[in-house]
């Protein structure tokens, strides 16, 4: 089995813009931590793993980062 490959955010954005990746690919190639968090997020919110829930998860992560920045935590 091949090892999972992770990419920096700028590469992921580029792959999304080129149509090479969808939101699920974005999450799966971001980090192992995101993969774990996404699985829990779907389980806790009764969501199916897929492109739509992955997009929702990314919006959730963006909101977390924004809140952390506002609170001086990031």
N, C-alpha and C positions, 0 to 999 in steps of 0.2 A: 504494500500500500504506500502511495506517495505521501510525503509530509505536506500538511496544509501550508499554503503560502500566504503571508500577510503583506499588505502594502501600506505605504504612508497615505495619508488622506488625499494629498494632491494627485497621486496616481489613481486612487479610487475614483475621485471626481472626474478625472480625465477618461477613465474607462466607462463611467456612467454617461458622460457627454458623447462619447463615441458609439454608444449603444452596445458596447461589449458586455457591460454588467447591468443588472437590475438591482433593486434595493436589497433583495435577499443575498445576492453576490456581494454587495457592498458590506453588509453586516458580517457575512461569513469570511471575508478576506480582510476585515479591519483588525481583529485580534481574537485570541481565544477567550479573553475576558468578555468581549462583546457577544461572542457565540453563547457563552454560559448565561449572561444577563438576558439575552434575547429569548433563550429557552424558558427561563424563569418568568420573564415578562409575558410571554404567550400563555404559559400555564396559569399565572396569577390572574390574567385578564380573559381567560377562556377564548383565546385566539388560536387559529390554525397557523402553523408555520407556512409562510408564503410571502410573496412580494408586497401585498397590501399591509400585512402586519409588520413586515420589516421596515416599510416606509414609516409607519406609525411609531415604531421603536426608535428610529433615527430622529424623528421629531421630538420624541420624549427625551432622548439624550441631549439634543440641542437645548431644550427647555431647562434641563438640569444644569447644563454648562452656563447658560445665561443667568440662572438664579445664583449659581456659585460665584459668578463674576460680580453680580450686583452686591453680594454679601462679602466680597473681598476674599473669597475662598479659592479663587482660581486665577 
